[in-house]
Amino acid sequence: MTACIVGWSHTRFGKHEKEDIESLITGVATDAIRDAGLAPADIDEIFVGTMNAGFVRQEFPSSLALQADAALRFKPVTRVENACATGSAAIHSGLNSIEAKRARKVLVIGVEKMSEVTGPAVGDILIRAAYLKEEGAIDGRFRRRLRPDRADVFSALRDKSDALARIAAKNHKNGALNPLAQMQKDLGYDLLPHGL
């Protein structure tokens, strides 16, 4: 059996201050099921990809997917977490379930809500995804902003700022074409600081 995506939904990237993690999950779940032309009862299994680790108080958000519709109530739900690859890992888990013939129709949801904690707390949570024996002493930031004198995770890359600037330029160019992107501005390579 070849698996394929038959429906989808996506919120705009941003803080969503009026939304909580439950409303984000249930909103995209409902819209994705509708876009696929399915009923909630048609779903065999659900995978929720999230790297929470303290971003929100609701530490175990997988069951929140069941709140999208009463017909989902007894569907099996699995939380998938794999740092920056969480969304891909959730899709991979859904594909595995279909290929193993445990499910025919799966719902895969990815969710992050980082705006309920302070900036330093976000950095502290994110650094936990690193290999702590080598990178645990880094002060918990993934990029330099106001204090370029302080170490960050990417400082270990040493003289790679040109490559990082090119990646950032490509990402901004793509974001300018994406109506759901948080920042829709092509900064170009020359406008980016090369000491990312």
C-alpha positions as a LaTeX table, in Angstrom:
\begin{tabular}{lrrr}
\hline
Residue & $x$ (\AA) & $y$ (\AA) & $z$ (\AA) \\
\hline
Met1 & 0.00 & 0.00 & 0.00 \\
Thr2 & 1.32 & 3.44 & $-0.90$ \\
Ala3 & 0.46 & 6.11 & 1.63 \\
Cys4 & $-0.33$ & 9.66 & 0.59 \\
Ile5 & $-1.49$ & 12.89 & 2.16 \\
Val6 & $-5.16$ & 13.41 & 1.27 \\
Gly7 & $-5.94$ & 16.44 & 3.42 \\
Trp8 & $-4.13$ & 19.07 & 5.43 \\
Ser9 & $-4.46$ & 22.18 & 7.53 \\
His10 & $-1.99$ & 24.72 & 8.86 \\
Thr11 & $-2.15$ & 27.76 & 11.09 \\
Arg12 & $-0.16$ & 30.85 & 10.30 \\
Phe13 & 3.18 & 30.88 & 12.12 \\
Gly14 & 3.11 & 33.35 & 15.00 \\
Lys15 & 2.39 & 33.77 & 18.69 \\
His16 & $-1.38$ & 33.11 & 18.61 \\
Glu17 & $-1.85$ & 34.80 & 21.98 \\
Lys18 & $-5.62$ & 34.11 & 21.99 \\
Glu19 & $-5.10$ & 30.39 & 21.36 \\
Asp20 & $-3.96$ & 27.66 & 23.69 \\
Ile21 & $-2.38$ & 24.38 & 22.68 \\
Glu22 & $-5.77$ & 22.61 & 22.75 \\
Ser23 & $-7.43$ & 25.06 & 20.38 \\
Leu24 & $-4.44$ & 24.88 & 18.02 \\
Ile25 & $-4.58$ & 21.06 & 17.97 \\
Thr26 & $-8.35$ & 20.75 & 17.63 \\
Gly27 & $-8.54$ & 23.48 & 15.00 \\
Val28 & $-6.04$ & 21.93 & 12.61 \\
Ala29 & $-7.36$ & 18.41 & 13.29 \\
Thr30 & $-10.91$ & 19.43 & 12.39 \\
Asp31 & $-9.80$ & 21.34 & 9.29 \\
Ala32 & $-7.47$ & 18.57 & 8.07 \\
Ile33 & $-10.15$ & 15.89 & 8.43 \\
Arg34 & $-12.63$ & 18.10 & 6.56 \\
Asp35 & $-10.06$ & 18.90 & 3.84 \\
Ala36 & $-9.51$ & 15.15 & 3.33 \\
Gly37 & $-13.23$ & 14.64 & 2.81 \\
Leu38 & $-13.36$ & 12.29 & 5.78 \\
Ala39 & $-15.47$ & 12.06 & 8.90 \\
Pro40 & $-13.71$ & 11.92 & 12.28 \\
Ala41 & $-14.98$ & 8.34 & 12.71 \\
Asp42 & $-12.93$ & 7.38 & 9.61 \\
Ile43 & $-9.64$ & 8.05 & 11.43 \\
Asp44 & $-7.94$ & 4.88 & 12.67 \\
Glu45 & $-5.00$ & 6.35 & 14.56 \\
Ile46 & $-3.59$ & 9.75 & 15.56 \\
Phe47 & 0.01 & 10.93 & 15.96 \\
Val48 & 0.75 & 14.23 & 17.72 \\
Gly49 & 4.24 & 15.61 & 17.14 \\
Thr50 & 5.26 & 18.10 & 19.81 \\
Met51 & 8.39 & 19.08 & 21.67 \\
Asn52 & 6.82 & 20.54 & 24.79 \\
Ala53 & 9.33 & 20.04 & 27.64 \\
Gly54 & 7.76 & 22.89 & 29.58 \\
Phe55 & 6.69 & 25.35 & 26.87 \\
Val56 & 3.10 & 24.99 & 28.13 \\
Arg57 & 1.69 & 23.66 & 31.38 \\
Gln58 & $-0.23$ & 20.88 & 29.59 \\
Glu59 & 2.74 & 18.51 & 29.54 \\
Phe60 & 0.93 & 15.64 & 27.81 \\
Pro61 & $-1.04$ & 17.18 & 24.92 \\
Ser62 & $-1.69$ & 14.05 & 22.83 \\
Ser63 & $-5.12$ & 13.41 & 24.29 \\
Leu64 & $-6.17$ & 16.94 & 23.34 \\
Ala65 & $-6.59$ & 15.71 & 19.76 \\
Leu66 & $-9.54$ & 13.67 & 20.98 \\
Gln67 & $-11.33$ & 16.91 & 21.91 \\
Ala68 & $-11.72$ & 17.80 & 18.22 \\
Asp69 & $-14.73$ & 15.51 & 17.85 \\
Ala70 & $-16.55$ & 12.94 & 19.99 \\
Ala71 & $-16.03$ & 10.32 & 17.24 \\
Leu72 & $-12.27$ & 10.45 & 17.95 \\
Arg73 & $-12.67$ & 9.63 & 21.64 \\
Phe74 & $-11.43$ & 6.04 & 21.61 \\
Lys75 & $-8.91$ & 6.35 & 18.79 \\
Pro76 & $-5.31$ & 5.50 & 19.73 \\
Val77 & $-3.11$ & 8.58 & 20.01 \\
Thr78 & 0.68 & 8.55 & 20.19 \\
Arg79 & 2.88 & 11.49 & 21.09 \\
Val80 & 6.01 & 11.77 & 18.97 \\
Glu81 & 8.97 & 13.89 & 20.04 \\
Asn82 & 12.28 & 14.16 & 18.22 \\
Ala83 & 13.61 & 17.71 & 18.75 \\
Cys84 & 13.75 & 19.64 & 15.45 \\
Ala85 & 12.64 & 16.54 & 13.52 \\
Thr86 & 9.42 & 16.06 & 15.53 \\
Gly87 & 7.04 & 16.84 & 12.67 \\
Ser88 & 8.87 & 14.55 & 10.26 \\
Ala89 & 9.00 & 11.81 & 12.90 \\
Ala90 & 5.23 & 12.09 & 13.44 \\
Ile91 & 4.60 & 11.72 & 9.70 \\
His92 & 7.02 & 8.79 & 9.59 \\
Ser93 & 5.11 & 7.14 & 12.47 \\
Gly94 & 1.86 & 7.54 & 10.58 \\
Leu95 & 3.40 & 6.03 & 7.45 \\
Asn96 & 4.73 & 3.10 & 9.49 \\
Ser97 & 1.28 & 2.43 & 10.90 \\
Ile98 & $-0.25$ & 2.40 & 7.42 \\
Glu99 & 2.51 & 0.20 & 5.98 \\
Ala100 & 2.13 & $-2.24$ & 8.89 \\
Lys101 & $-1.61$ & $-2.36$ & 8.11 \\
Arg102 & $-2.49$ & $-1.27$ & 11.66 \\
Ala103 & $-4.32$ & 1.72 & 10.20 \\
Arg104 & $-5.67$ & 2.85 & 6.86 \\
Lys105 & $-6.33$ & 6.52 & 7.68 \\
Val106 & $-4.16$ & 8.37 & 10.17 \\
Leu107 & $-4.26$ & 11.92 & 11.43 \\
Val108 & $-0.87$ & 13.54 & 12.04 \\
Ile109 & $-0.75$ & 16.78 & 14.02 \\
Gly110 & 2.27 & 18.93 & 14.78 \\
Val111 & 2.06 & 21.63 & 17.44 \\
Glu112 & 4.39 & 24.01 & 19.28 \\
Lys113 & 3.50 & 26.94 & 21.51 \\
Met114 & 6.60 & 28.70 & 22.77 \\
Ser115 & 5.11 & 32.07 & 23.71 \\
Glu116 & 3.74 & 31.13 & 27.14 \\
Val117 & 7.21 & 31.25 & 28.74 \\
Thr118 & 9.93 & 33.91 & 28.70 \\
Gly119 & 12.66 & 34.08 & 26.06 \\
Pro120 & 15.36 & 32.77 & 28.44 \\
Ala121 & 13.05 & 29.87 & 29.41 \\
Val122 & 12.57 & 29.01 & 25.73 \\
Gly123 & 16.35 & 28.86 & 25.30 \\
Asp124 & 16.70 & 26.68 & 28.39 \\
Ile125 & 14.06 & 24.27 & 27.08 \\
Leu126 & 15.57 & 24.14 & 23.59 \\
Ile127 & 19.10 & 23.43 & 24.85 \\
Arg128 & 17.73 & 20.23 & 26.42 \\
Ala129 & 17.45 & 18.84 & 22.89 \\
Ala130 & 21.23 & 19.11 & 22.52 \\
Tyr131 & 23.75 & 16.49 & 23.60 \\
Leu132 & 24.13 & 17.77 & 27.17 \\
Lys133 & 27.48 & 16.10 & 27.91 \\
Glu134 & 29.02 & 18.32 & 25.25 \\
Glu135 & 26.66 & 21.28 & 24.97 \\
Gly136 & 24.91 & 21.40 & 28.36 \\
Ala137 & 27.07 & 24.23 & 29.70 \\
Ile138 & 26.07 & 26.58 & 26.88 \\
Asp139 & 23.85 & 29.29 & 28.28 \\
Gly140 & 20.76 & 27.98 & 26.49 \\
Arg141 & 20.53 & 30.14 & 23.41 \\
Phe142 & 20.45 & 28.94 & 19.84 \\
Arg143 & 21.55 & 32.21 & 18.26 \\
Arg144 & 23.16 & 35.45 & 19.26 \\
Arg145 & 21.02 & 38.53 & 19.33 \\
Leu146 & 21.84 & 41.34 & 21.69 \\
Arg147 & 24.93 & 39.83 & 23.32 \\
Pro148 & 27.32 & 38.58 & 20.61 \\
Asp149 & 29.99 & 38.15 & 23.29 \\
Arg150 & 28.12 & 35.23 & 24.87 \\
Ala151 & 28.43 & 31.66 & 23.65 \\
Asp152 & 25.59 & 29.92 & 21.89 \\
Val153 & 24.97 & 26.50 & 20.37 \\
Phe154 & 26.00 & 27.55 & 16.87 \\
Ser155 & 29.26 & 29.16 & 17.98 \\
Ala156 & 30.71 & 25.65 & 17.85 \\
Leu157 & 30.35 & 25.85 & 14.07 \\
Arg158 & 33.20 & 28.36 & 14.12 \\
Asp159 & 33.77 & 29.97 & 10.75 \\
Lys160 & 30.52 & 28.90 & 9.11 \\
Ser161 & 28.67 & 32.22 & 9.32 \\
Asp162 & 28.70 & 32.61 & 5.52 \\
Ala163 & 26.96 & 29.25 & 5.09 \\
Leu164 & 24.43 & 30.09 & 7.81 \\
Ala165 & 23.73 & 33.46 & 6.17 \\
Arg166 & 23.04 & 31.71 & 2.86 \\
Ile167 & 20.64 & 29.29 & 4.59 \\
Ala168 & 18.88 & 32.20 & 6.30 \\
Ala169 & 18.62 & 34.06 & 2.97 \\
Lys170 & 17.07 & 31.00 & 1.30 \\
Asn171 & 14.62 & 30.59 & 4.20 \\
His172 & 13.57 & 34.26 & 4.08 \\
Lys173 & 13.11 & 34.06 & 0.30 \\
Asn174 & 10.85 & 31.02 & 0.72 \\
Gly175 & 9.00 & 32.67 & 3.60 \\
Ala176 & 8.22 & 35.70 & 1.43 \\
Leu177 & 6.26 & 33.35 & $-0.85$ \\
Asn178 & 4.43 & 31.55 & 1.97 \\
Pro179 & 1.17 & 33.20 & 3.13 \\
Leu180 & 1.42 & 31.28 & 6.43 \\
Ala181 & 4.99 & 32.38 & 7.25 \\
Gln182 & 5.57 & 34.55 & 10.30 \\
Met183 & 7.98 & 36.81 & 8.43 \\
Gln184 & 7.22 & 37.37 & 4.77 \\
Lys185 & 10.22 & 39.45 & 3.79 \\
Asp186 & 13.04 & 38.45 & 1.46 \\
Leu187 & 16.11 & 39.98 & 3.09 \\
Gly188 & 18.54 & 38.67 & 0.50 \\
Tyr189 & 22.01 & 37.48 & 1.33 \\
Asp190 & 23.67 & 40.91 & 1.45 \\
Leu191 & 21.30 & 42.29 & 4.12 \\
Leu192 & 21.85 & 39.45 & 6.57 \\
Pro193 & 24.49 & 39.67 & 9.30 \\
His194 & 27.15 & 37.10 & 8.54 \\
Gly195 & 27.87 & 36.57 & 12.21 \\
Leu196 & 24.66 & 34.68 & 12.84 \\
\hline
\end{tabular}
